[in-house]
Each structure stands twice: as C-alpha cells, then as structure tokens.
C-alpha cells in the first residue's frame, strides 16, 4: 500500500493552507461569513466527486463508451451538533454521450449506477 502525505498550515485569521503531496497549495478558510475561500468541508465534497468521476470516466473509457458531458452533484448532510461530520453523502451522476450502455454504467458499481441521469445523443 502506498502512503501519501499532505500538510495543512494555519495561516491566521481562520485561514489554512493545504499543501498536496505534489506541492500544490490550496487556501481554505473556516469563517463562513467572509467566504473568501472554500471551507475544508466543501473541499471534501469536491474531492469525493473528483475521485468518483475519475473512476467512472476510466471505466467507461475502457468500455469504449463515448461521454460528451459528465457532471456529479455531491450532496452532503451534516450533523447539527459538534463535531459537524457528515451523516451521509449522496452522489447524483449526470451523463450525456453517444449510445451509452446501461450495462457499462452498471459496471461502474451499483452505488454509482443509482442516482444518475443518462442522455444519449
């Protein structure tokens, strides 16, 4: 198993700087009123969607499916009390392409196959 390491530095005034293993910086903030940068919880939703999307696109490419547009809506439900972790995260896949195969989409996994819109063009 490969281990990767990221680092988060406190920048003061509710700002944090995340450094990826490749050295890319991402500013985050926890002051929701100011909204000058994404919050860590928002970036978590984006990361879940990005990981899922790359897997789905890779599987569909191997199945020779032509995807012309693909978007995932990631909906997280958070606890009311602290710690405000996620109670659930739902993914809604919206795909457009040429003669997309239902069987190929199911190959992406049952969890991914549920909650999607498919439009063949």
C-alpha positions as CSV (number, residue, x, y, z in Angstrom):
1,X,0.0,0.0,0.0
2,X,1.4,3.4,-1.0
3,X,1.4,6.1,1.7
4,X,0.9,9.8,0.6
5,X,1.2,12.8,2.9
6,X,-0.4,16.2,2.7
7,X,0.2,19.1,5.1
8,X,-2.1,21.8,6.4
9,X,-0.7,25.1,7.9
10,X,-2.6,27.6,10.0
11,X,-2.2,30.9,8.3
12,X,-4.0,33.0,10.9
13,X,-7.4,34.8,10.9
14,X,-9.3,31.5,10.2
15,X,-7.2,30.8,7.0
16,X,-5.4,27.5,6.4
17,X,-3.1,26.5,3.6
18,X,-3.2,22.9,2.4
19,X,-0.1,21.5,0.6
20,X,-0.7,18.5,-1.6
21,X,1.9,15.7,-1.9
22,X,2.9,17.2,-5.3
23,X,3.5,20.6,-3.6
24,X,0.3,22.4,-4.8
25,X,-1.2,24.9,-2.4
26,X,-4.9,25.3,-1.6
27,X,-6.2,28.1,0.6
28,X,-9.1,27.2,2.9
29,X,-11.0,29.2,5.5
30,X,-13.3,28.4,8.3
31,X,-15.0,31.9,8.6
32,X,-18.2,31.1,6.7
33,X,-19.4,34.7,6.8
34,X,-16.4,36.1,4.9
35,X,-16.4,33.3,2.3
36,X,-13.1,34.3,0.8
37,X,-12.0,30.7,0.1
38,X,-13.6,27.2,0.2
39,X,-14.0,25.6,3.6
40,X,-12.4,22.2,4.3
41,X,-15.8,20.5,4.3
42,X,-16.6,22.0,0.8
43,X,-13.3,20.7,-0.5
44,X,-14.1,17.2,1.0
45,X,-17.3,17.1,-1.1
46,X,-15.3,18.2,-4.2
47,X,-12.6,15.6,-3.5
48,X,-15.2,12.8,-3.2
49,X,-16.8,13.9,-6.5
50,X,-13.4,14.1,-8.2
51,X,-12.3,10.7,-7.1
52,X,-15.6,9.1,-8.2
53,X,-15.7,11.0,-11.5
54,X,-12.2,9.9,-12.5
55,X,-13.1,6.2,-11.7
56,X,-16.3,6.4,-13.7
57,X,-14.7,8.1,-16.7
58,X,-11.8,5.5,-16.7
59,X,-14.3,2.5,-16.5
60,X,-16.5,4.0,-19.3
61,X,-13.4,4.7,-21.5
62,X,-12.3,1.0,-21.1
63,X,-15.8,0.0,-22.1
64,X,-15.5,2.2,-25.2
65,X,-18.3,4.5,-24.2
66,X,-18.3,8.0,-25.6
67,X,-19.1,10.5,-22.9
68,X,-19.6,14.1,-24.2
69,X,-20.6,15.6,-20.8
70,X,-20.5,14.4,-17.3
71,X,-21.2,16.1,-14.0
72,X,-21.7,14.9,-10.4
73,X,-23.8,16.7,-7.9
74,X,-22.5,15.8,-4.4
75,X,-25.0,16.4,-1.6
76,X,-23.7,16.1,2.0
77,X,-26.0,16.0,5.1
78,X,-24.1,17.2,8.2
79,X,-24.8,16.7,11.9
80,X,-26.3,19.7,13.7
81,X,-24.1,19.2,16.8
82,X,-20.3,19.2,17.0
83,X,-18.4,17.6,15.6
84,X,-20.3,18.5,12.5
85,X,-19.3,15.5,10.5
86,X,-21.3,14.2,7.5
87,X,-24.2,11.9,8.3
88,X,-24.5,11.0,4.6
89,X,-23.1,11.9,1.2
90,X,-25.1,11.3,-1.9
91,X,-23.8,11.4,-5.5
92,X,-26.0,12.2,-8.5
93,X,-24.3,11.4,-11.8
94,X,-25.5,13.2,-14.9
95,X,-24.1,11.8,-18.1
96,X,-24.5,12.7,-21.8
97,X,-23.0,10.7,-24.6
98,X,-23.4,8.6,-27.8
99,X,-25.4,5.4,-27.2
100,X,-24.3,5.0,-23.6
101,X,-24.8,1.4,-22.5
102,X,-26.8,0.7,-19.3
103,X,-24.6,-2.4,-18.8
104,X,-21.4,-0.3,-19.0
105,X,-22.8,2.2,-16.5
106,X,-23.8,-0.6,-14.1
107,X,-20.2,-1.8,-14.3
108,X,-19.2,1.5,-12.6
109,X,-20.8,0.0,-9.5
110,X,-24.3,-0.2,-8.1
111,X,-23.8,2.8,-5.9
112,X,-22.8,4.9,-8.9
113,X,-25.5,3.4,-11.2
114,X,-28.2,4.6,-8.8
115,X,-28.9,8.3,-8.9
116,X,-27.9,9.3,-12.4
117,X,-29.5,10.9,-15.4
118,X,-28.5,9.5,-18.8
119,X,-29.0,11.3,-22.1
120,X,-27.9,9.6,-25.3
121,X,-27.3,11.9,-28.3
